[in-house]
């Protein structure tokens, strides 16, 4: 139940910040630019030692991990738990895919680009994504300056002449919308970035089943510091080339990180199946619903901004109808086309990411919904305090 004084989530009171309980220095900026998933700390602190793992001195000496896997540095325990997780949640088809492990999806994204880029072309292959696209796509490609591929911008305005690669981020980062390919070309290669395709953020309507799919543990469980991601790849040659990229760039992935990730995935799978445990995804979904309801209340009362709306759909995992509650809020300022929403919020000590970095305009900003309760409460208070021509000035 939610009201102006706060909300209750499974016994936890989460009030709005008030002058009495806002203990932060008034000059401290609340940083909601990065998707740092600190909101999960309470759940994992209650789990206690269920995720503990011990390493002996003679562990992890060899480069090699799994003799049966095409990805030779993939730990078999992690492979097992990745398959189990997707089967429990219903988020992806895994049986006919190869698994390639990497240092989160950013490294796997580069590996997929390497694997899918033709080596026989005189010009780099064009890489596109529909706006608003994930801000890291152009940043990574402009930084790497590969001779194999180049950033070509918005997929909606791309003129297809020959081969291309399209990123489909679904649910989309920054606006949380489910995406499909935009460019309709015969020579296109698709990479599905499904980092947020988990039931606390999105309605699981069907298991994803694409040629190349990217996932990461921290978007799922909150363990950003563990730096583990994986790709599900149908084509053996593409998986082999992605593995080769990982071999050349880092000679594999930390075994310790993989085994910790495997343990974490084991625990959340157990939480979904063991009635004695608190279901991780149910807990996380309740928290996201709570935060989105409170944010929408503030936006409606403030009347300066607009939020993305999401349809009611049937979720296969939760066996009921729900709306999506994405990890980021795509906030649109109602001012004129030249208004800078990022600058406006920064004046109120709220740090966000401008829509211009996502190929959109400066009226839009991306706001992380994954911060600690204290930061989120203060954010709502400061957002409510913003005045403009439509609500009083």
N, C-alpha and C positions, 0 to 999 in steps of 0.2 A: 504494500500500500504506500502511495506517495502523496505528499502534501507540501505545503510551503515550508514546513519546519524540517523536512527530511524524509527518509525512506527507511524501511526495514528490509533486510535481505537475509533470510535464513537465520534470524536472531541477531544480526549485526545492525546497529543503528548507524546511519550515514547521514548526518545533518548537513544543511547548508552552512557555509562559513559565515560567521557573524563577527562584528567588531570584537566581541568578547572571546571567541575561540579562534580568530585569525591571529595566531601568534607570530606569523612571519613579519619581518621587517617590511614596511610599506614600500620600500624601494627595491625589494627583491622581485625579479622577473620570474613569472611562472613559465617554464619552458615546455611548450606542447608542440614543438617542431618535430622532434624525433619520436618514433613509436616505441619508446623504452617501456617494456611491459612490467612495470613495477607494481601494478595493481594485483598481480598474482602472488605477491609475497605472503599475504595472510593465509591463503590456501596451503602453500607449500610449507609454511611454518607449522601448520596444524598436522601435516602429514608426518612430521618428525623424521625418524630414521628409516622410513620405508625406502628412501632413495639412496641410502648409504651404499657405498661400494669401496672395496679395499683392493689396493694394488701392491703386490710383492715386488721386491727388488729385481727379480728375474723376469717380470712381465714385460711385454711390449718391446723386446729386444730386436725382433726381426722387422724388416720392412713389410713383409708379406702377412696377410691375415687369412684370407679365405681361398683355398685352392680350387674350390668348385665354382666360384663366381667369376664372371668376365671382369668385373671390377675387383682386381686382385688385392686391394687394400681395404675392402669392405668387410667389417667384422660380421661373422655369421649371426651373432646375437642381435646386432642392430638390424640386419636384413630380416630376421625373423619377426622382430617387433614392429618394423615398418609395415610388413605385410599384415600382421595382426591388427595394427591400428586402423589401416584403411578398411579392412574387412569389418571391424567392430563398428566404425563410424559410418561406413558406406560412402566414403568420400572419393574413392578412385578404384578402378579395376587394376589389380596388380599381377594377376596370374600369368598374363601373356606379355609382361614388361620386364626388361632388365632394370636393375637398380644401380645407379651410380651415386656414390656419396661424395659430398663436397663441403667446403667451408661456407655454409649457408647458401642461399639461392644466388647471391651476387657472383660467386665464383662459378657456380653451375651455369649461370646465364652466359658467362664468357665461354665456358666449355661448349655449350650448345651452339653458340654463334660460330665457334671454331669448327665444330663438327658439321654444321649445315652450310657453311660458306664454300662455294666452289673454288677450287684452286686453279682452274683452267681459264678463268675470265681475266681479261685485261684490266677491267675496272672492278672496284670493290662492290659487293652486292649491297643493295639498299635495304636498310632495316627501318621498319615503321611501327607505329602504334597509334591507336585512335586517341585524340585528346578528350578529356584530360588524361595524359599518360603518366606512368610512374616516373618521377623526376630523375631517378638514377639511370634510366636508359640512355638519354643523350649524354649525361655526365660521364658515364663509363666509357662510351664509345669515343667521345671527344678526347678523353684522357688517354686511352690506349692507342688511338690513331692506327688501328690495324690496317694493313693493306688488303685484308680479306673482306671487310665489311665497313659500311659507313652509315651514320645516322641520316635518315631522309625525312624525318618529321612525322606529321600527322597522316595516319593511314587514310583518313577520309578525303584528303586532297592529293594523295599520291597517284601519279600517272604511271600505271604499270607498263613497263617496257622490258620484257624479259623476266628474269628471276628476281625474287625478293624474299625477305624474311619478315614476318609480322609477329609481334608480341601481343598476346591476348591475356590481359591481367583480369582474372575473374575469381572472386569479386574484385572490382577495380580499385586500385590505389591511385587516386585519393577518394573517389566518391562512392565506393561500395556497391556499384551497379554490376550485375552479371553481364558479361561481355561475350560476344561472338565475333568471328573474323569479319573485318570490314572490307578489305580488298578482295575482290572476287577474280582471282587470276589463276590460270592453270599451272603456272610455274612458281607459285608461292609455297614457302615452307613456314610452318606455324610452330611457335613456342608458347605453351600455356603456362603462365605464371599463376599458380594456385596457392600462393603462400597463405592466403586468408580463407581458404575453402574448408572451414571448420565450423561446427554447429553453434559455437558461441557467437559467431559473427554473421553467419549466413544460413539461409534455409537450404539444407541438403535435399535437393529435389531428385537427384540421380547421381550415381557414381561416375566421376569423370573418366573418360576413356579416349585419350588423345595420343598422338605419336610421341610428343615430348611434353612432360609435365614436371614443373618444378615445385618443391615443397621445402619448408624449413621448420626446425623444431621450435624456434622461439616464438613464431607467430601462433603456433599451436599451444605450447605449454607455458610460454613466458621466459624460457631459459635463453635469453639473448647471449649471455656470456659463454655458452657452450659452443657456439659457432658451428652448428651441424645442420646441413641440409641434404636433400636427396632429389634425384631426378628419376622418374619412371619413363623408360624409353622403349618403344616397340621394336625399332629396327636395330639389329645386332651391330651393324657397321657404325651407325650413329653412336650407339653406346660405347663401342670400342674407341672411337675417335674422342669422345668426351673423356673417357678414362685416360687416354694418351695425353690429353691436355692437362689433366690433373697430375699425371706423372711428371710431365715436363715442368710444370709451374711450381709444384710443391712436393713431388714424390709421395703422393698419397695424402691421407688425412689422419690426424692424431688418433691413435687407438684409445687412449684414455678418454678423449672427448666422445668417441663413438660408443664406448661401453657405458659411459654415464648417460648418454642420450638413450641407449637401449633400456637402461634401468628406469628412466623417467617415463618412457613410452609404455613399459610394462606396467608401471604403477597406474597410469591413467587408463589403460585398458582394463586393468583389474577394477578400478573404481566404477567403470561402466557396467561391470558384470557382477560385482560383489555387493549385495544390498547392505552389508555392514559398513561399507565405505561411502563417503560423500562423493557422489558422481562429479568428476572434475568439470565436465562440459555443462552439467546442470547448474553447478555453482557459478561458473563463468558466465553462462547465459543470463542468469538472474542478475548478476552484477552489471552486465552490459545493458539489459532492459532498464534497470534502475537509472543508470547514468543517462541513457538516451531520453527517458521520460522526463528527467529533471532538466536536461538541456533544452528539450522542446518547450517546457514550461517557461523557461527564462526567455527563449527566443520569441515566443508568442507574447509575453508580457512586455518585452523590450520593443518589439515591432520595428527593429532596424535591420534585421537579418532574415534570411531564408535558409531552410535546411532541406536536403534531399529527402524525398519520400520513397518508401519501399512497399511493394505489394504484399498482401497476405497470401502465403503459400503453404502447402503441406510439406512438412519436414519428415523425411524417411527415418531419420535418426530419432527424433523426439516423438514421432507418431502423433502429430497434432499440427494445427495451423499456426504459423508465426510470421512476423515480419523480420527482416534482416536488421541487425544492430551492429554495423561495421566498426572496425577498430579505429577508424578516422571519421570525423565529421567534416563534410564539405560545406563550409559556411559561406554564404553569398551575401554581400552587403548591398542594401537596396539603393545606395547612392548612384550617382551618374557613372558613365563608362570610365571616366578618368580617376575615379576614387580608388584609393589604395587601402584595402582592408587590413593588410599586414601592418602597414604603418599606423593605422588607427588603433589596432589592438596593442601594438607595441607602446603607444603612448599611455596605455593603461596597464603596462607591465605584463603583457601576455605575448609570449614569443610563439609565432606560428610559421607556417611555410606558405609563401605567396603562390597564388594560382599561376602566375607567370612561369614558374619553374615546372609546371605540369602542362605547358602548352596552352594554358587558358589565359584569363585576364586578371588584372590586379584587384578586381572586386571580390575575388574568391580567395579563400585560404583553407589549408588543410590543418585540422586540429586533432591531435592525438587524444583518444578516449581511454588510454591505457596507463595513465599516471597513477600515483598514489592518491588515496582518498583526500588527503590534506590539500594537495595541489589542485585536484579536480574541484573541490569545494570552493577554494579561493578563486579559481577561474570563473565559476558560475557567479560568484558574488561580484567580481570585477566586470564581467560581461553585463550583468544586470544594471550596473551603475553607469554604463555608457549612455550618454544622451545624444540626441540628434534632432533634426528638423521635424521628424515624424512623431516624436514623443516628448515634446516640451520646449525645445529651443527654436 
